């Protein structure tokens, strides 16, 4: 079976970075071949659209791979995690081949923010209109830091709204209003880069700062590698942040702050399969 990985990242190096966040990192193409082979043998079929079968494999640790398969070709692969619903999404719509954009609503149905993410069910979205509902949002921590508490985060350069360069003197209106200078982000704040700019160039990266509610170390059965899954509250929703175990030292405790750059993956369990049938177990022949 041919493997041509395109969804989520343009190269194997990029995929590996995201894979490391869920304990599925590989060292070379041979390792990727083995991982894909394992996934295909135990994958669940979510549906089919445009001649591509959408499969989902899940390790007992919760680490997931979403695969697109056309004939004997693996067309795309998306790392994910079996998180819990923590966001209410509305107007979920595809903006390019990989990324969807959605409104995030509060309990009263008011929009609190927007996010751009890769969606497990991306290929199964209806051709017209939008969908929504309770969603699991997973943040793969490609470049994040754990801070002991709000004060430690607020005192760090990680909380600066800008790029960390010398901000200069505070503008008159900032002084007049008594606002802090330089401007800093709150411990629960969120900026989704993919909702700005041209839709066809949108990617699923975001700057996420959030307070840890709970966290645990996970061991992946098929690799023996560990990762940390932390339930985190950010601006307007909760997310499962996954990151390599060696990136955190100790498991983050409740009340600490995770901050940095993440890659967002979402899952909408309510999206039905494109062929109208329920997901079922898939068997695929394996050929070299």
Secondary structure, DSSP 8 states (H G I E B T S, - for coil): -EE---SS-SSHHHHHHHHHTTT---SSHHHHHHHHHHHHHT-EEEEEETTEEEEEEE-TTSEEEEEEEETTEEEEEEEEE---EEEEEEEEEE-SSSEEEEEEE-TTS-EEEEEEEEETTGGGS-SSS-EEEEEEEEEEEEEEEEESSHHHHHTSGGGBSS-SS---S--HHHHHHT--SS-B--SSEEEEGGGSS-GGG--SEEEEEEEEEEEEEEE-TTT--EEEEEEEEETTEEEEEEEEGGGTSS---TT-EEEEEEEEEEE-TT---TTSS--EE-------
